[in-house]
């Protein structure tokens, strides 16, 4: 099973069917559950999108763990910028070990 330590908590990384969800009928690429320490990713994502989505969810978890208010626009900006620097790929390699 894939796991990653975020803020001293072992998160399981699992795949899900990311069909359209929510009121806006957008695809759900990923989500996280801090109560159960789980991150879910759409199983059909291409590698680059998977890595960026994983990074997006990790940023969510970090901000929730620290009690910081945040919104999706901020998370998307940070995830996209850090992904371009190779952070998404780096984090995914840590999960694959």
C-alpha positions, 0 to 999 in steps of 0.5 A: 500500500502507498503511504506518505508521512505528512505532519507526523501522520501516515496517509494512505494513498488510494485510487478511486473512480473520478467520475463527474461529481458535485453541483458543478458536474466537474471531474473529481481528480482527488480528495483527502480525508484528514480523519482517516488519513487518506488521499484519493486520486482518480485512477485514470489520470495521466502521470503528470496530472496524477502527480500535480493532483497528489501535490494539490491534496498534500497541500490541502492536508498541510494547511488543514493540519496547521489550521490555516484557512485556504481556498481552491484557487490558492491550492491550485496556484501552489500545486501548479507552481510547485509541480512545474518545479518537479515537486509533484514527481518528487513526492510521488517517488516517495510514495512509490518506495 
